[in-house]
Amino acid sequence: MYKKSMHLFVEHYEMEEVMQEETLMRAFQRWRKLVRENKNSY
């Protein structure tokens, strides 16, 4: 599930692997929190 979520996140925001991993992880965690909070909206 984690791998699929990360893939959706990168795809949704059109991110490439040029970002630093730490920055990507922080952004991903914020996004996952929003998705969980708005689960019914998706």
C-alpha positions as CSV (number, residue, x, y, z in Angstrom):
1,M,0.0,0.0,0.0
2,Y,2.8,2.4,0.9
3,K,4.5,1.9,-2.5
4,K,1.3,2.5,-4.4
5,S,0.5,5.6,-2.3
6,M,4.0,7.0,-3.0
7,H,3.6,6.3,-6.7
8,L,0.2,8.1,-6.8
9,F,1.7,11.1,-4.9
10,V,4.7,11.5,-7.3
11,E,2.5,11.0,-10.3
12,H,-0.2,13.5,-9.1
13,Y,2.3,16.3,-8.5
14,E,4.5,15.4,-11.5
15,M,7.6,15.1,-9.3
16,E,10.7,13.5,-10.5
17,E,13.5,11.7,-8.7
18,V,15.6,14.9,-8.7
19,M,14.1,15.9,-5.3
20,Q,16.0,15.1,-2.1
21,E,14.5,12.1,-0.4
22,E,13.9,13.9,2.9
23,T,11.9,16.7,1.1
24,L,9.9,14.1,-0.8
25,M,9.1,12.1,2.4
26,R,7.9,15.2,4.3
27,A,5.7,16.2,1.4
28,F,4.4,12.7,1.0
29,Q,3.5,12.5,4.7
30,R,1.6,15.8,4.6
31,W,-0.3,14.5,1.5
32,R,-1.1,11.2,3.1
33,K,-2.5,13.0,6.1
34,L,-4.8,15.1,3.9
35,V,-5.9,12.1,2.0
36,R,-6.8,10.3,5.2
37,E,-8.7,13.3,6.5
38,N,-10.6,13.8,3.2
39,K,-11.0,10.1,2.5
40,N,-14.6,10.5,1.4
41,S,-13.8,13.2,-1.0
42,Y,-11.6,11.0,-3.2
